Amino acid sequence: MPAISRRAFLSSAYLSVALLSAQGGITSLAGPALAARGPRRPRVYTRSEWRADPPASKADVLDRGPDRLVVHHTATANTGAADLEAAFRLSRAIQRYHMRRNGWEDIGEQFTVSRGGYVMEGRNRSLPAVEAGRHVLGAQAADHNDHTLGVETEGTYTSCLPPARQLAALTSLLAWLCDAYELDPRVAIVGHRDLNRTACPGDRLYAYLPQLRADVARRLGGRAPRRLAAAPPWPALPDGSPDGHGEGVALVGDLPFEHGPAVGPHDLTRHPRVL
């Protein structure tokens, strides 16, 4: 009997499995294995794709992941174009505002989700840091930047919710981030007002966060995270009251991209290069 090479044997076995699958003999070639890997990374447009300006300096990368994923809104209009180029213009506009008006080293947040449902990488080095389980230090939640990752949701959501395609993209992004960092979405996903005195991410979107957490948990397939996000000793506000939680919140104003405190004294003391 002639010898059969290993490659021929494997090829024959693969074809047999494929034929069985096509005939309904098996349900999936790798379903359980794929499910165990968690949510796939959504399409994230890189800084080079949205044509970001060079940062003033490279972002600091911390050798650990964040324990909170902070949902923001951009405090911009809920009208206008929603195509891919509009999403790119949004990221460039935010970066210009943060660097030229605020004097920061780069765009503040790590990711942005446009009203058209497009996800953009924000601060430089953010995407490779997530894939390595590490954290890029940004500027998006005052005195909490070293343990939080910020997601800007384009629009103003005080009286309405984001469009369905934007919510779907936000859910996919947060599911991927929770999986990458092994976070429990029921604890990890918070609003900006949970950390600072601000109305961000708007009353309607903030009220939607429990549903968002539940949707993300379903995307994770009910798997228990290996690392729970424990509450750190967050600093108090100057008057001694705890941060945020809806007490005394007020809109910052009518300026686009101004949605609440992004950098505080603790950030500057611990990480002077956060800007």
C-alpha positions as CSV (number, residue, x, y, z in Angstrom):
1,M,0.0,0.0,0.0
2,P,1.5,3.4,-1.0
3,A,2.5,5.7,1.8
4,I,0.3,8.8,2.4
5,S,2.0,12.0,3.2
6,R,1.0,14.0,6.3
7,R,-0.1,16.9,4.1
8,A,-2.3,14.7,1.9
9,F,-3.8,13.1,5.0
10,L,-4.6,16.4,6.6
11,S,-6.0,17.8,3.4
12,S,-8.2,14.7,3.0
13,A,-9.4,15.0,6.6
14,Y,-10.2,18.7,6.2
15,L,-12.3,18.0,3.0
16,S,-14.2,15.3,4.7
17,V,-15.1,17.6,7.6
18,A,-16.1,20.3,5.2
19,L,-18.3,17.9,3.3
20,L,-20.0,16.7,6.5
21,S,-20.5,20.3,7.5
22,A,-22.1,21.2,4.2
23,Q,-24.4,18.1,4.5
24,G,-25.5,19.1,8.0
25,G,-23.5,16.3,9.7
26,I,-21.8,18.8,12.0
27,T,-22.8,22.2,13.1
28,S,-19.5,24.1,13.0
29,L,-15.9,23.6,12.2
30,A,-14.7,25.7,15.1
31,G,-17.8,27.2,16.8
32,P,-16.8,26.5,20.5
33,A,-13.2,27.5,19.9
34,L,-14.3,30.8,18.3
35,A,-16.8,31.4,21.0
36,A,-14.2,30.9,23.7
37,R,-12.1,33.7,22.2
38,G,-14.7,36.3,22.9
39,P,-16.0,39.1,20.7
40,R,-14.1,40.0,17.6
41,R,-12.4,43.4,17.4
42,P,-14.8,45.8,15.6
43,R,-13.5,47.7,12.6
44,V,-11.5,50.5,14.2
45,Y,-10.1,53.1,11.8
46,T,-6.6,54.0,12.8
47,R,-5.0,57.4,13.2
48,S,-3.3,57.1,9.8
49,E,-6.7,56.4,8.2
50,W,-8.4,59.5,9.6
51,R,-5.3,61.5,8.9
52,A,-4.4,62.5,12.4
53,D,-1.8,65.2,13.0
54,P,1.4,64.0,14.7
55,P,1.2,64.2,18.5
56,A,3.5,66.6,20.3
57,S,4.9,63.5,22.1
58,K,4.2,59.8,22.3
59,A,1.6,58.8,24.8
60,D,2.6,57.1,28.0
61,V,1.7,53.4,28.1
62,L,1.1,51.9,31.5
63,D,1.9,48.3,32.1
64,R,-1.6,47.3,33.1
65,G,-5.1,47.7,31.8
66,P,-7.8,50.2,32.9
67,D,-10.5,49.2,35.3
68,R,-13.2,51.5,34.0
69,L,-14.5,52.3,30.5
70,V,-15.9,55.8,30.5
71,V,-18.7,56.8,28.1
72,H,-18.8,60.4,27.0
73,H,-20.7,62.4,24.5
74,T,-19.0,65.1,22.4
75,A,-21.5,67.9,23.1
76,T,-21.8,68.4,19.4
77,A,-24.9,68.7,17.1
78,N,-27.0,65.6,16.4
79,T,-27.3,66.6,12.8
80,G,-25.1,66.6,9.7
81,A,-23.4,64.0,7.6
82,A,-22.9,60.6,9.0
83,D,-20.6,59.0,6.4
84,L,-17.1,57.7,6.9
85,E,-15.4,61.0,5.8
86,A,-17.6,62.9,8.3
87,A,-16.4,60.6,11.0
88,F,-12.8,61.3,10.0
89,R,-13.5,65.0,10.0
90,L,-14.9,64.7,13.6
91,S,-11.7,63.0,14.9
92,R,-9.6,65.7,13.2
93,A,-11.7,68.5,14.7
94,I,-11.5,67.0,18.2
95,Q,-7.7,66.6,17.9
96,R,-7.3,70.2,16.7
97,Y,-9.4,71.4,19.6
98,H,-7.6,69.4,22.2
99,M,-4.1,70.3,20.9
100,R,-4.6,73.9,19.9
101,R,-7.1,75.2,22.4
102,N,-6.4,73.0,25.4
103,G,-2.6,72.8,24.6
104,W,-2.6,69.0,25.1
105,E,-0.1,66.7,23.5
106,D,-2.7,64.9,21.4
107,I,-6.4,64.1,21.2
108,G,-7.6,63.2,24.7
109,E,-9.7,60.1,24.5
110,Q,-8.7,56.6,23.3
111,F,-11.6,55.9,21.0
112,T,-14.4,57.8,19.2
113,V,-17.7,56.5,17.9
114,S,-19.4,58.6,15.2
115,R,-23.1,59.0,14.7
116,G,-22.7,56.9,11.5
117,G,-21.4,54.0,13.6
118,Y,-17.7,54.3,12.7
119,V,-15.1,53.7,15.4
120,M,-11.8,55.7,15.3
121,E,-8.7,55.2,17.3
122,G,-8.0,58.3,19.4
123,R,-4.9,59.0,21.4
124,N,-1.7,57.7,19.8
125,R,-0.7,54.1,20.6
126,S,-4.2,53.3,21.9
127,L,-5.0,50.4,19.6
128,P,-1.8,48.4,20.0
129,A,-2.0,49.1,23.8
130,V,-5.4,47.4,24.0
131,E,-4.2,44.5,22.0
132,A,-1.3,44.1,24.4
133,G,-3.5,44.4,27.5
134,R,-2.0,47.7,28.5
135,H,-3.3,51.2,29.0
136,V,-2.5,54.4,27.1
137,L,-2.7,57.4,29.4
138,G,-5.3,59.9,28.0
139,A,-7.0,63.1,29.0
140,Q,-10.8,62.5,29.4
141,A,-11.8,62.1,33.1
142,A,-10.1,64.4,35.5
143,D,-8.0,62.7,38.2
144,H,-9.0,59.3,36.8
145,N,-7.0,59.1,33.6
146,D,-4.5,56.5,34.9
147,H,-7.2,53.9,35.4
148,T,-9.9,54.7,32.9
149,L,-10.3,54.5,29.1
150,G,-12.5,57.1,27.4
151,V,-14.9,56.5,24.5
152,E,-16.4,59.7,22.9
153,T,-19.9,59.2,21.5
154,E,-20.5,61.9,18.9
155,G,-23.6,64.0,19.7
156,T,-25.4,65.5,22.6
157,Y,-27.6,63.0,24.5
158,T,-29.5,65.0,27.1
159,S,-32.9,64.4,25.6
160,C,-32.5,61.7,23.0
161,L,-30.5,58.5,22.5
162,P,-27.8,57.9,19.9
163,P,-29.0,56.4,16.6
164,A,-29.2,52.6,16.5
165,R,-26.1,52.2,14.3
166,Q,-24.1,54.3,16.8
167,L,-25.3,52.3,19.8
168,A,-24.5,49.1,17.9
169,A,-21.0,50.2,17.3
170,L,-20.6,51.4,20.9
171,T,-21.8,48.1,22.2
172,S,-19.4,46.1,19.9
173,L,-16.4,48.3,21.0
174,L,-17.2,48.0,24.7
175,A,-17.6,44.3,24.4
176,W,-14.2,43.9,22.7
177,L,-12.6,46.2,25.4
178,C,-14.2,44.3,28.3
179,D,-13.0,41.0,26.7
180,A,-9.5,42.4,26.0
181,Y,-9.1,43.7,29.6
182,E,-11.1,40.9,31.3
183,L,-13.5,43.3,32.8
184,D,-17.1,42.8,34.1
185,P,-19.2,45.2,32.0
186,R,-21.7,45.6,34.9
187,V,-19.0,47.3,36.9
188,A,-16.5,48.6,34.3
189,I,-18.8,50.7,32.1
190,V,-19.5,54.1,33.6
191,G,-20.5,57.5,32.5
192,H,-18.3,60.6,32.8
193,R,-20.6,62.0,35.5
194,D,-19.8,59.0,37.7
195,L,-16.3,60.4,38.0
196,N,-16.6,64.1,37.6
197,R,-19.2,66.8,38.1
198,T,-20.7,67.1,34.7
199,A,-23.8,66.3,32.7
200,C,-21.8,64.1,30.3
201,P,-22.8,61.7,28.7
202,G,-26.3,63.3,28.8
203,D,-29.3,62.3,30.8
204,R,-30.7,59.9,28.1
205,L,-27.5,58.1,27.3
206,Y,-26.6,57.9,31.0
207,A,-30.0,56.3,31.7
208,Y,-29.3,53.9,28.9
209,L,-26.1,52.6,30.5
210,P,-27.7,49.7,32.4
211,Q,-29.1,48.4,29.1
212,L,-25.7,49.0,27.5
213,R,-24.0,46.9,30.2
214,A,-26.5,44.1,29.8
215,D,-26.0,44.1,26.0
216,V,-22.3,44.0,26.4
217,A,-22.6,41.1,28.9
218,R,-24.7,39.2,26.4
219,R,-22.0,39.7,23.7
220,L,-19.5,38.2,26.2
221,G,-21.6,35.1,26.3
222,G,-22.1,35.1,30.1
223,R,-18.5,34.3,30.7
224,A,-17.3,35.4,34.1
225,P,-14.4,37.8,33.8
226,R,-11.1,36.7,35.2
227,R,-10.4,40.1,36.6
228,L,-13.1,42.0,38.4
229,A,-12.9,45.8,38.4
230,A,-12.7,46.8,42.0
231,A,-13.5,50.4,43.0
232,P,-10.2,52.4,43.6
233,P,-10.0,55.1,46.3
234,W,-11.3,57.9,44.1
235,P,-10.5,61.4,45.2
236,A,-13.3,63.6,46.5
237,L,-14.4,66.9,45.0
238,P,-13.1,70.1,46.7
239,D,-16.2,70.5,48.8
240,G,-15.7,67.0,50.2
241,S,-18.6,65.4,48.4
242,P,-18.1,62.3,46.3
243,D,-17.5,62.6,42.6
244,G,-20.5,62.8,40.3
245,H,-23.4,60.4,40.5
246,G,-25.8,63.0,39.2
247,E,-25.6,65.4,42.1
248,G,-25.1,69.0,41.2
249,V,-24.4,68.2,37.5
250,A,-24.8,71.0,35.0
251,L,-24.1,71.4,31.3
252,V,-20.6,72.9,30.8
253,G,-21.9,75.2,28.1
254,D,-22.5,75.4,24.3
255,L,-18.9,74.8,23.3
256,P,-18.5,71.6,21.2
257,F,-16.1,69.1,22.7
258,E,-16.5,70.6,26.2
259,H,-18.3,68.0,28.2
260,G,-16.7,68.2,31.6
261,P,-13.4,68.0,33.5
262,A,-10.7,66.0,31.6
263,V,-7.5,66.7,33.6
264,G,-7.2,67.4,37.3
265,P,-4.4,68.1,39.8
266,H,-4.0,64.4,40.7
267,D,-3.3,63.7,37.0
268,L,-0.7,66.4,36.8
269,T,1.0,65.3,40.0
270,R,1.2,61.6,39.2
271,H,1.5,61.8,35.5
272,P,2.7,65.3,34.3
273,R,2.8,64.1,30.7
274,V,-0.9,63.3,30.6
275,L,-1.2,66.6,28.6
